Amino acid sequence: MNIKNIILVILGISGVSLFLVLQKYSKDYSSSANQSQAPVIAQPAARYSAPDFTLADLEKNGFRLSDSRGSVVAMMFWTTW
């Protein structure tokens, strides 16, 4: 046998061993993960309203946060240094 074949055999045995070890620990982890679940909260905690502000959009139209009350508003904050 030449050196390439020996290296391939060693890599093959190492790969199979690693696969078997990972299979064993993944079963142990998944069975213990199912036993402890996070509690379910029936009602979300009280939230505070964001302070009202007015901004101009790209077309120079005014946007007031209080006009969007009851709707979902996503805001992205950017900065430059």
C-alpha positions in Angstrom: 0.0 0.0 0.0 1.2 3.4 -0.8 0.9 6.5 1.5 -2.1 7.9 -0.3 -4.2 4.7 0.3 -3.2 4.7 4.0 -4.2 8.3 4.4 -7.6 7.6 2.7 -8.2 4.7 5.0 -7.4 6.7 8.1 -9.6 9.6 6.9 -12.5 7.2 6.2 -12.3 5.5 9.6 -12.1 9.0 11.2 -15.1 10.2 9.3 -17.2 7.2 10.2 -16.2 7.5 13.9 -17.1 11.2 13.9 -20.4 10.5 12.3 -21.3 7.8 14.9 -20.3 10.1 17.8 -22.3 13.0 16.5 -25.3 10.7 16.0 -25.2 9.5 19.6 -24.9 13.1 21.1 -27.6 14.5 18.8 -30.1 11.9 20.1 -29.3 12.7 23.7 -29.6 16.5 23.1 -32.9 16.2 21.2 -34.5 14.1 23.9 -33.5 16.5 26.7 -34.5 19.5 24.7 -38.1 18.4 24.4 -38.5 18.0 28.2 -37.9 21.6 29.2 -40.0 24.0 27.2 -40.3 27.8 27.8 -43.5 28.9 29.6 -46.2 30.3 27.5 -47.3 33.8 28.4 -51.1 34.3 28.1 -51.0 38.0 27.6 -48.1 40.3 26.6 -46.9 42.8 29.2 -48.1 46.4 29.0 -46.3 48.5 26.4 -45.6 52.2 26.3 -46.2 54.4 23.3 -43.3 55.9 21.5 -43.1 59.7 21.7 -44.8 61.5 18.8 -42.6 63.0 16.1 -42.9 64.4 12.6 -40.4 63.7 9.7 -40.3 64.5 6.0 -40.2 61.5 3.6 -38.4 61.4 0.2 -41.2 63.4 -1.5 -41.0 66.1 1.3 -44.4 64.9 2.7 -44.8 65.1 6.4 -45.0 61.8 8.4 -46.4 62.0 11.9 -46.1 58.9 14.1 -49.4 59.5 15.9 -51.2 59.2 12.5 -50.2 55.6 12.4 -51.7 54.6 15.7 -53.0 51.1 15.7 -50.7 50.1 12.7 -47.4 48.4 12.7 -44.6 50.8 12.0 -41.0 49.6 11.3 -38.3 52.2 11.7 -34.7 52.0 10.7 -32.1 54.3 12.3 -29.0 55.0 10.3 -25.9 57.0 11.3 -22.7 58.2 9.8 -19.5 58.8 11.7 
